[in-house]
């Protein structure tokens, strides 16, 4: 099975709009991706300026256009503010598999926003994309991320190692037919 994300699938929850990223999001995405708190447990290149952030947004837009990943910004229904991001990628079509990744600005943590977005993206992945397995890679000390995964029935895979990121733990959710 291959995926087609055109038109882009906008998702809504009680308090959130999950929509396609665009260049108007550059400043907010820069703030998110340069946050020391957000990056405390993530190993990645941190943008040095808005131009690098625009490059990141372009790369995400290309990933979606090529149907190799789906990436939403999490926006507040109340005030339109960008709270975080969430996405599915690294598809293994033959295994109906994807990885989920997510981040939320510290100002919006511990308010249930990521739980709402996470639930909607899982529903999309399993119902619309017909995925059978979704995995998450999270730092072993990122207790809020681990709690979110466990709340959604992800199971720690102690026998697996994230090559090059030995401090990460791998969690898996499999749906049965």
Buried (B, 14 or more C-beta within 10 A) or exposed (E): EEBEBEEBBEBEBEBBBBBBBEEEBBEBBBBBBBBEEBBEBBEEEEBEEEEBBBEBBEEBBEBBEEEEBBBBBBBBEEEEEBBBBBBBBEBEEEEBBBBBBBBBBEEBBEEEBBBBBBEBBBEBBBEEBEBBBBBBBBBEEBEEBBEBBEEBEBEBEEEBEBEEEEEBBBBBBBBEE
